[in-house]
């Protein structure tokens, strides 16, 4: 069975592409990359076509995670139909996503930290902090890593 996961944030230049490439790295290292289709997108149109934010790319690079070729794009109704899971970074993304798709009638939309148990790094159901505003990309990376590892466990890996 192929797991089809779409990560979503506001602009698709920081958090959702970080989650996309962290998850791709985790499944590749686990030898299960063929079991997954992993992409990312935005709820807004403001960054469409732009690459990953330089500090986000730098943070991924520090962990030997490549993110070459990423271009921001907006989430569509077709994406909702194509992907099994739509994983947002925060409640604000969830509200904006609902405006794009109408309703989550198939129960596909989750927040990334819905999958974690309480840890020093992340709390279950919390928002992934937005480094665009606070500038701490390492903190956001650690939250995303916790969420992606918990998501893999949720999926049985």
Secondary structure, 3 states (H helix, E strand, C coil): CCEEEEEEECCCCCHHHHHHHHHHHHHHHCCCHHHEEEEEEECCCCCCCCCCCHHHHHHHHHCCCCCCCCCCCECCHHHHHHCCEEEECCHHHHHHHHHHHCCCCCCCEEEHHHHCCCCCCCCCCCCCCCHHHHCCHHHHHHHHHHHHHHHHHHCCC
